[in-house]
Structure formats: structure tokens, C-alpha cells
Amino acid sequence: MSVHLKHVFDTLLAALGPQHWWPGESRLEIMVGTVLVQNTSWRNVERAIGNLRESGVLNLVALLDLPIQELADLIRPAGYFQVKAKRLQNLFAFIRDDCGRSLETMFGKNMESLREQLLGIHGIGPETADAILLYAGGMPSFVVDSYTHRILARHGWIGYEADYHEIKDYFELALPQDPQLFNEYHALLVCVGKDFCKRTNPKCPSCPLIRLLPSHGIIEPA
Ligand code: SF4
């Protein structure tokens, strides 16, 4: 493991503790959560998933055939509910038509080919695809988000212009292909992004990564 990235990880884990991600009682629930969490808070996702559970449809048999308007109404608390219902239906259609209605079959696929297939589903971008692979599938696919980008760029570890796959490679080429490590690492970075490395007014003095900042402080975008 890269000494630098291991040090970052160890520093975060020591300061913040295990994050116990992804919150969800099943692989299906985790997958639904990865789509619902786009552009909203986790609190809203929990309300939407609560509606699905209370309605008795938080299972593959029910969800694969649930009419889209019923699905949209149930996930309304997550926002953009019509769009997200369509995205979920696209994902369910993939499970139904390309995975024999089976998550075992889906996650039995080779990770790279499954990732390509997920990226081919309308509404599933790299972050959602990687979250599905890592958190629902237990596969070693590092998840990158805007928090990760900001933290790394502010420290000068990557450039502000780096794209998703450059940042993903930055971790994957330096770390062992360990799903549990990737799981915890991403969760810790999200915690730092939410609580310290805010878009405006970052709270460096209280952040666990302050000692890893350059001596002149945050690197600003050019
Ligand atoms: S030390 Fe500052 S720049 Fe670095 S992660 Fe923390 S808040 Fe962000």
C-alpha cells in the first residue's frame, strides 16, 4: 500500500472511527439507496426507503414489476422522484433481463464487465456504478465523489482538473484491491467532506488532515 495513502487512511480512521457503511439491510436496499441518494441528503433517502419497506415492496420480486408511478410516489421524499423512479426501473430491467432476476447472477459477473454494463444503464454514472459494485457487491471498485476530489485537490495530491477515473486510479493503483479498505476509505472521506472540508469555509483547524496540508495551506484552484 502506498505509504502516503495508508497514512491518510490511518489518520482518518484513528480520528473518526469506523463508519459502518453502507447503511442498508440488504444488497437490494443498498442498490436502491445508491440511486436515491443522488442530489439529496441521506435523511430523505431513509424516508423514501422507509416508504418502500412499509409498503412491502422492498424486495426484488415486488420491485421488478412495480408500476413506475407507484414507485415514484413511494420514493417522493428523495426528490427528483420521477427521474429516480425511471433510473431505478432501468436498473431493475437490467437485473430482470440481463441477470436472470438474480442478484447472485449479477454479482457473479466479472467486475469490469459488470461495471461496463452498469454504466450502460441510463441514469447510472460512475459514482453510482462504483457504489453498487463496492457496497452491494463487495467488489473492489473505489468510489469517487465531489468530497474526495475537493480534499485531494486542496492538499495538492491531485489537480483540480483531474477527472473521475484519474482520481479512481490514484487510489486503486496504490492500494491493495481490498473491498473492506475501499469501503471504509470512501466513507471516511465523505465524513471529512461533510464535517470539515466544506465547499466554503473549510474547518481545517479541527480537521484530522490538517497536518497533511502543505505548509502554505490549502491549494486553491488556478
Ligand atoms: S485539512 Fe482543510 S483542506 Fe484538508 S481535508 Fe481538512 S478541511 Fe479540507
Boltz pocket constraint, residues with backbone or C-beta under 6 A from the ligand:
constraints:
  - pocket:
      binder: B
      contacts: [[A, 150], [A, 151], [A, 154], [A, 155], [A, 192], [A, 196], [A, 197], [A, 198], [A, 202], [A, 203], [A, 204], [A, 207], [A, 208], [A, 209], [A, 210], [A, 211], [A, 213], [A, 218]]
      max_distance: 6.0
